[in-house]
């Protein structure tokens, strides 16, 4: 972190000092969890659903925090503000403004944000110190917490931006004004909140509107709603995709027997072959977006291709592929789900099955996709039908009404009703799989985060370890 005195911190957030030394410096990490306090930390007393950070203020200072960012006196040195979360964002903006030589990259999209963020971070790390969020810290708390990790030596700051409402991305870009903005796609994730894909595009486009005239807007040429955002930015536009009009594009895309894609990366500066370690053809688009960022920041084509080939999955439960000793392959993609990512995961599963006489049995253990609004039942029905069309051996739909609709879609699409089954919860799915999965099978587990289906994948892997 770039050090600030408490007087500077108070001025940045519009707060007042209470029992604090104005000259004392915040040199350690800014934290919202008192258990993560280190000497020199600033503890942020966020009021959550289960706990009030103000109750842990004294412990945080006793453990080494210089002060507490709080909305009321807490009996220890504090910076008092009206709204702790808003103040956290202002503090992050103040730190970022001092990092004049740090290039800020921001990305958004309905699917693939975290995987692409991880790819971009791994590419840019080759060129210098790069700060990026672990997992999906992309909201009004996780976003500024990541930005506050910027140090004087940081060369790149990579930020993932999520949105559930119009104005969310506009708020996040005000905290970390990007020089490069990436829009991956516009799908149906959160369509229940926004009402339509066009409304989602309107919200996602706030990112390119925030770019300066000397910035770069990296847009998906294969998504019409994203491509149309070129008219909403002052920045230079770089298109990526498989379209012939894309500056950064993929040619000769292939999948190996395990579902890992290879392609020829084509750029205005030349081309190079790429073999990804990630699973699923959808990662080609993610890799192209990352390549567009790297090339825009001066990375050579050969270095970009080499870095893409070496990049792995940094965040948990996103197409996390593990093979048990008995040959059962578990694909844990249970972190989140929407119709686009469900389709991509099912296609990857179908590829991993292989072809011909040696084709492996496949299981799709799928839970509900949340926040789809009026389209929810139709989308679940479509996913069930797709599983059958892709010749998935068995769909295990987990949950209530939406899962039942998914299973019904599979049954209506199938021949004899043997392609699918509905179970009530994760425990029931585990029991079913334990009795029927055979060595050599491939099991995909995927659902919206709140469903908690990672429990199924973890149980299968624990069984394999026990064996």
LINCOR-V450452 format. One record per helix or strand. SS is the DSSP state (helix for helix, strand for strand). FROM is the first residue (numbers start at 1). TO is the last residue. If there is no record, write none. Layout:
ss->(SS	SS)
from->(FROM	FROM)
to->(TO	TO)
//
This chain:
ss->(strand	helix	strand	strand	strand	helix	strand	strand	strand	helix	strand	strand	helix	strand	helix	strand	helix	strand	helix	strand	helix	helix	helix	strand	helix	strand	strand	strand	strand	helix	helix	strand	strand	helix	helix	strand	helix	strand	helix	strand	helix	strand	helix	helix)
from->(4	6	16	25	30	34	42	47	52	53	67	78	84	103	113	130	142	156	168	180	191	197	206	216	224	236	248	260	270	282	301	320	329	339	356	362	373	394	401	420	426	442	449	454)
to->(5	13	18	26	31	36	44	47	52	62	70	80	98	108	127	132	147	160	175	183	194	204	209	220	232	241	255	267	279	296	310	323	332	353	358	367	389	398	413	423	436	446	451	466)
//
